[in-house]
């Protein structure tokens, strides 16, 4: 009798399927923590940018003798740095984001022009205007990040706008800004007046 033809084997054995599942599980175990760390790091980077604005507001308030504020739009996810001056000093910015007139704080970095006027702004009518330069431009958190809210002496605020003001001597009220992303990572920025610092902490920290 002629030999029966052997049939081609189709599919996978149970052992092969289990081996594939184990390999996929190990790969996910290595990759997912890195994704989580990357997302958390990006959120912290945005917190650092806001902390930098707050520190700059404090320093400029002392040097210029004019109150400064960080204005936060909680619903739009934007923030900007303003100072309380007369209209003549609150100059509009040009198309490239630079000031129409040199900023007295920025001038201190040039060796050829070391003198800075420390006199407070004069004039009767004042209002908040963007500070000169790129730090006065409106900044955005980005599509995957948002402000959960701000804890202020007046209470917790999660809608509308909030301002964190630094007086001309650099003092400010305590405030706590909570930032989150769409993956439920969260960080807190604490403005601590007694220590003159802005501290970034994980949301779960006390």
DAKA-V716767 format. One record per residue. N is the residue number from 0. RES is the residue in one letter. PHI is phi in degrees with one decimal (none if undefined). OMEGA is omega in degrees with one decimal (999 if undefined). D_CENTER is the distance of its C-alpha to the mean C-alpha in Angstrom with 2 decimals. Layout:
# DAKA-V716767
n = <N	N>
res = <RES	RES>
phi = <PHI	PHI>
omega = <OMEGA	OMEGA>
d_center = <D_CENTER	D_CENTER>
This chain:
# DAKA-V716767
n = <0	1	2	3	4	5	6	7	8	9	10	11	12	13	14	15	16	17	18	19	20	21	22	23	24	25	26	27	28	29	30	31	32	33	34	35	36	37	38	39	40	41	42	43	44	45	46	47	48	49	50	51	52	53	54	55	56	57	58	59	60	61	62	63	64	65	66	67	68	69	70	71	72	73	74	75	76	77	78	79	80	81	82	83	84	85	86	87	88	89	90	91	92	93	94	95	96	97	98	99	100	101	102	103	104	105	106	107	108	109	110	111	112	113	114	115	116	117	118	119	120	121	122	123	124	125	126	127	128	129	130	131	132	133	134	135	136	137	138	139	140	141	142	143	144	145	146	147	148	149	150	151	152	153	154	155	156	157	158	159	160	161	162	163	164	165	166	167	168	169	170	171	172	173	174	175	176	177	178	179	180	181	182	183	184	185	186	187	188	189	190	191	192	193	194	195	196	197	198	199	200	201	202	203	204	205>
res = <X	X	X	X	X	X	X	X	X	X	X	X	X	X	X	X	X	X	X	X	X	X	X	X	X	X	X	X	X	X	X	X	X	X	X	X	X	X	X	X	X	X	X	X	X	X	X	X	X	X	X	X	X	X	X	X	X	X	X	X	X	X	X	X	X	X	X	X	X	X	X	X	X	X	X	X	X	X	X	X	X	X	X	X	X	X	X	X	X	X	X	X	X	X	X	X	X	X	X	X	X	X	X	X	X	X	X	X	X	X	X	X	X	X	X	X	X	X	X	X	X	X	X	X	X	X	X	X	X	X	X	X	X	X	X	X	X	X	X	X	X	X	X	X	X	X	X	X	X	X	X	X	X	X	X	X	X	X	X	X	X	X	X	X	X	X	X	X	X	X	X	X	X	X	X	X	X	X	X	X	X	X	X	X	X	X	X	X	X	X	X	X	X	X	X	X	X	X	X	X	X	X	X	X	X	X>
phi = <none	-68.4	-66.8	-71.4	-66.1	-79.2	-84.5	-68.7	-80.2	-113.8	79.9	-121.4	-79.2	-60.9	-64.8	-64.6	-62.9	-63.8	-64.1	-63.5	-62.3	-63.8	-63.6	-62.4	-62.6	-65.2	-63.5	-64.0	-62.7	-85.9	-83.7	-59.8	-60.1	-67.5	-61.6	-63.2	-65.5	-64.8	-63.3	-63.5	-65.8	-66.2	-64.3	-65.7	-60.7	-67.8	-63.6	-64.2	-62.6	-68.0	-60.6	-62.6	-63.8	-64.8	-64.4	-64.5	-60.8	-64.4	-65.3	-66.8	-59.8	-71.1	-70.5	-89.4	73.6	-124.7	-58.6	-125.3	-144.9	-100.8	-95.8	-115.6	-99.4	-66.6	-83.4	-89.7	70.6	-122.5	-154.1	-152.6	-107.1	-120.2	-133.7	-93.4	-141.6	-74.2	-61.1	-64.6	-92.9	-86.1	-73.5	-68.2	-94.1	-76.9	-63.1	-88.3	87.2	-92.9	-77.4	-71.1	-134.8	-56.7	-81.7	-61.3	-72.9	-65.3	-63.2	-66.2	-83.2	-101.1	-64.3	-76.4	-140.4	-78.0	-84.0	-128.7	-78.4	-98.9	-71.1	-65.8	-59.8	-111.4	127.3	-90.7	-102.3	-129.1	-160.9	-84.6	-129.0	-60.1	-68.7	-63.8	92.6	-67.4	-74.2	-89.2	-76.7	-69.1	-113.5	-120.9	-70.6	116.3	-66.4	-98.5	-132.7	-156.4	-85.6	-72.9	164.3	-132.3	-92.6	-125.3	-58.3	-85.7	123.9	-79.7	-124.1	-130.3	-136.5	79.2	-116.1	-133.0	-118.0	-109.5	-103.9	-112.2	-72.1	-64.9	-95.3	89.0	-78.2	-155.3	-79.6	-64.5	-148.4	-135.9	-102.7	-108.8	-105.2	-139.0	-122.9	-71.8	-98.1	71.1	-77.3	-147.7	-135.8	-120.0	-106.4	-108.7	-88.1	-110.3	-61.5	-67.0	-96.7	55.2	-137.4	-115.0	-110.7	-104.1	-136.1	-63.8	-62.6	-80.5	-67.2	-85.6>
omega = <177.1	-179.6	178.7	179.0	178.3	179.3	175.6	-178.4	179.8	176.3	-177.4	174.5	179.2	-179.8	179.2	179.1	179.2	178.7	178.2	179.9	179.3	-180.0	178.5	178.9	178.1	179.6	178.5	178.6	178.3	-172.7	-174.2	177.0	178.0	176.3	-179.4	179.7	178.9	179.3	178.8	179.1	178.4	176.5	179.1	176.3	177.7	175.4	178.2	178.3	178.9	177.5	176.9	177.0	-179.9	177.9	178.2	178.3	179.3	-177.9	-179.6	179.0	-179.5	-175.0	-175.5	-177.2	179.5	175.9	176.9	177.7	167.4	-178.8	-175.7	172.5	-173.0	-176.2	-179.9	-178.7	-178.3	175.7	-177.7	-177.4	-179.0	170.5	-173.2	-175.5	173.7	-175.4	-179.6	-179.7	176.1	-172.2	174.5	179.8	177.3	-175.3	-178.3	176.2	179.3	-178.4	178.5	178.3	-176.3	178.2	-177.9	177.1	-179.7	-178.6	-176.7	-179.6	-179.5	-177.1	-177.1	-178.8	-172.1	-174.4	179.5	175.7	178.3	-180.0	178.1	178.9	178.9	179.9	-175.4	-173.8	179.0	176.0	176.6	177.2	176.4	176.4	-179.7	177.3	-173.1	-177.6	175.5	179.9	179.1	179.4	-179.0	177.2	-175.4	-172.1	-176.6	-174.6	-178.9	173.5	173.5	178.8	179.7	176.1	-176.9	175.7	178.7	179.6	-178.5	-179.1	179.1	176.3	177.4	-176.2	177.9	176.0	174.1	-169.8	171.4	179.3	-173.8	175.2	177.5	-178.7	179.5	173.6	176.5	175.6	178.5	-178.6	179.0	177.8	177.8	171.5	-175.3	177.4	176.1	168.1	-177.6	173.0	179.8	171.6	-178.1	173.1	-174.1	-173.9	-176.0	-179.8	-177.0	179.5	169.5	-175.2	176.0	-178.5	172.4	-174.4	-177.3	-178.8	178.0	999>
d_center = <82.18	79.31	76.13	73.56	70.47	67.38	64.51	61.10	58.63	55.79	52.55	51.16	52.51	50.75	50.10	48.44	46.16	45.21	44.52	42.14	40.30	39.97	38.64	36.02	35.00	34.67	32.60	30.17	30.05	28.88	26.47	24.67	23.25	21.85	20.18	18.67	17.49	15.97	14.06	12.89	11.96	9.84	7.87	7.77	6.83	3.41	3.77	5.71	4.39	3.73	6.83	8.38	8.49	10.03	12.38	13.36	14.19	16.37	18.10	18.83	20.18	22.64	23.69	24.20	25.51	23.50	21.09	17.45	14.93	11.36	12.34	10.48	12.37	12.21	14.57	13.34	9.64	9.16	8.46	10.69	12.37	16.08	19.10	22.38	25.13	28.20	28.13	29.61	26.70	24.02	24.89	23.74	22.10	24.14	23.61	22.03	19.30	21.25	22.72	26.35	27.24	26.04	23.55	25.39	22.57	22.17	25.98	26.16	25.23	28.46	31.58	33.82	32.38	31.60	32.33	29.65	30.56	29.35	31.13	29.21	29.14	32.47	33.55	34.11	31.56	27.85	24.76	21.02	20.41	17.54	17.69	19.43	17.89	14.86	12.42	14.19	13.63	11.88	8.62	8.15	6.30	9.72	12.92	12.54	9.43	9.60	9.45	12.59	13.15	13.20	16.13	17.81	21.37	22.51	21.43	18.98	17.48	16.30	17.49	17.47	15.55	14.59	14.67	14.01	16.80	17.90	21.63	23.53	24.26	20.63	21.10	18.88	19.29	17.78	14.77	12.89	9.79	10.19	7.97	10.47	11.70	15.21	16.69	16.18	13.93	11.98	10.24	10.53	9.23	12.59	13.57	17.08	19.35	22.36	20.78	18.74	15.75	12.25	12.64	10.63	13.13	14.12	14.72	18.43	18.77	20.70>
